[in-house]
Amino acid sequence: MPTPRIAATPERLLREEVLALHAYHAPTGNGMVKLDAMENPYPLPSQLREEIARLVTDAAINRYPDAGARSLKEKIRAVSGLAHDAELLLGNGSDEIIQLLALALAKPGAKLLSVEPSFVMYKMIAAFTGMQYVGVPLAENFALDLPAMLSAIERHQPALVFLAYPNNPSGNLFDADNVEQIILSAPGLVVVDEAYYAFASASFFPMLARYPNLLVMRTFSKLGMAGLRLGFLAGSPLWLAQLEKLRLPYNIGVLTQLVAEKLLQHHEILLQQAGQIKQDRTWLYERLAGMEGVRAFPSEANFILFHVAHAGRVFEGLKQRGVLIKNMSGVHAALADCLRVTVGAPQENELFIRALQDSIYQSKNGI
Ligand SMILES: *Cc1c(COP(=O)(O)O)cnc(C)c1O
């Protein structure tokens, strides 16, 4: 076999940013109480599952989907109460929309700014697309540091700002006036990422009409459709018409279009489940807050961040007891000894609390 003179190794050919990345790792959690990924723990009513089965049976999976996903978009407009003069763009999960935005704005030297700690994909996707990333540290209790934000915006002139609202992994809503000041002073787009809107008490949706550089992104993942991969971006048609050019035409598959539309016809079921999760979040928060050695952070999302001594050992102790949550220690200095638990079904939450008590006891006594 002839050997080429220069070997085609990844090290030689790949962009440095890609070589430096670590692949996003998500454990499967098979057979465990899975409270690590902000999923909705509830199954759908059996009648609705049967309707979905019929839809799938009859689906033309030999054909390409509707490239514009028109019917699904109409349904999303209706359930989200989107104003008539706002436009929508659909993504294969909102992760894909983050990537599309960055790809569109990645002029040489262009910057993507967010806060830290926040959703890790902002930084990763900046690297994917060759944008320069700027991370502004949050203040005490994960609040926005407005002076630091305004001066970073002034200095870096970011083309793109991402604010998760509520923030992941801290769970809090930023001060809305601060966010508005950021929108007003930003020279580029500000994307308010409302992945957890279904569990939160506030939204920037009503502000879309007021700020032409504001876009609001949402996903249906946390509402109970994580497996379908569907997110959307809402905002001014001026922007969305340009961004739409970068969307791969068939990014939303036939099955996702059919099933998501069906689920949105029964939106009240999903909202009811979200309501239950919010109630159980209160239960879980009170248990955590009342536990010795634990400091829980208030949450407007379907997860709770908490601080505990020897978090790594506690996390392993939970795993040994069949409970998978997320270890945030080591992700960022402000998250040292922090763990994040997704609100599950009541029985899962109880199992988690019991396993946590045991794990803390064990790690404290060095067993
Ligand atoms: C989960 C999450 C997303 C991504 O959700 P998709 O499943 O890709 O739609 C985006 N932003 C934040 C803040 C998230 O927590």
The ligand as a Tripos MOL2 file, in Angstrom:
@<TRIPOS>MOLECULE
LIG
   15    15     1     0     0
SMALL
NO_CHARGES

@<TRIPOS>ATOM
      1 C1        -30.7200   22.4680   28.4640 C.3       1 LIG1
      2 C2        -30.3470   23.8130   28.0430 C.ar      1 LIG1
      3 C3        -30.3020   24.1760   26.6880 C.ar      1 LIG1
      4 C4        -30.3400   23.1990   25.5510 C.3       1 LIG1
      5 O1        -31.4610   22.5140   25.3790 O.3       1 LIG1
      6 P1        -31.7430   21.6420   24.0820 P.3       1 LIG1
      7 O2        -32.0680   20.3050   24.6310 O.co2     1 LIG1
      8 O3        -30.5530   21.6430   23.1840 O.co2     1 LIG1
      9 O4        -32.8990   22.3160   23.4500 O.co2     1 LIG1
     10 C5        -30.0390   25.4910   26.3530 C.ar      1 LIG1
     11 N1        -29.7930   26.4080   27.2980 N.ar      1 LIG1
     12 C6        -29.7910   26.0900   28.6080 C.ar      1 LIG1
     13 C7        -29.5050   27.1510   29.6020 C.3       1 LIG1
     14 C8        -30.0510   24.7830   29.0140 C.ar      1 LIG1
     15 O5        -29.9930   24.4840   30.3070 O.3       1 LIG1
@<TRIPOS>BOND
     1     1     2 1
     2     2     3 ar
     3     2    14 ar
     4     3     4 1
     5     3    10 ar
     6     4     5 1
     7     5     6 1
     8     6     7 2
     9     6     8 1
    10     6     9 1
    11    10    11 ar
    12    11    12 ar
    13    12    13 1
    14    12    14 ar
    15    14    15 1
@<TRIPOS>SUBSTRUCTURE
     1 LIG1         1 GROUP 0 **** ****
